[in-house]
Amino acid sequence: MYLIVGLGNPGKKYENTFHNSGFLAVEEAADLFDTEFTKKTCKAVIAEGFCGGEKVILAKPQTYMNLSGESVRELLSYYKIPLSNLVVLYDDYDLPVGALRIRPKGSAGTHNGMRNIIKETGSGDFLRIRIGIKPAEEIMPIMDYVLSERSRAVKEAMAPAVENAAKAAFDFVKGDDIDKIGRTYNIKK
C-alpha cells in the first residue's frame, strides 16, 4: 500500500495560492489513479485508488500546512503503510517557479510543512517531489508570497511541474526506479 500526500491549506481562501501546489498535484494524481477525494479520515480528505494490485491512498491534510505531519503520521499508522511507501508533493521556495525536483529523502529545507512531517514521522527517509515557486526577484516576504494568489502567467508556468509531479508519484507506485523517475520528470529552470 502507498500514501501520496499533497500539501496545502484547506478552504477557498487558499485555493489558488502558491502553498497549495501540493494539493493541485495530488488532485492530478487522483485523475491518473482514476479516483476522487470523497472520504475524510485522519485529519485529511482522501481518495482511494489501485495500481498494479496495490492500494493507493491519496491525501490532502486539513490541518493547515504547518501541522501536516499530524495527518501524515495518523494516515501511515491507520493504513499500516511503511515510510518507504510515502510520497509527499509540495511547493518549494528554494526552487524557481516551474522547476521540479524529485528526491528519495532529505531535509525539510525552508518548508514548515515538511519540517512537521519529519518531526511527526521521526525520519526524512521518504520520497519528496518539490514544485518550484520562487519568483525571479524577491517581491515580498516569503510568508506573504506563499499565501498570495498565483497569476494566470504563473499558473501556466507551473502547469508542467504540477503535471509531472503527479506523473512521477504514479510511476513510483508502478514500481519505476527513483533515479529513472528523476531523469524523466525533473525540470530545471
Sequence and secondary structure as in RCSB ss.txt:
>XXXX:A:sequence
MYLIVGLGNPGKKYENTFHNSGFLAVEEAADLFDTEFTKKTCKAVIAEGFCGGEKVILAKPQTYMNLSGESVREL
LSYYKIPLSNLVVLYDDYDLPVGALRIRPKGSAGTHNGMRNIIKETGSGDFLRIRIGIKPAEEIMPIMDYVLSER
SRAVKEAMAPAVENAAKAAFDFVKGDDIDKIGRTYNIKK
>XXXX:A:secstr
 EEEEE    SGGGTTBGGGHHHHHHHHHHHHTT    EEETTEEEEEEEETTEEEEEEEESS GGGHHHHHHHH
HHHHT  GGGEEEEEEEEEEETT EEEESS   TT HHHHHHHHHHT   SEEEEEEEE SS  S HHHHHTSB 
 HHHHHHHHHHHHHHHHHHHHHHHT  HHHHHHHH B  
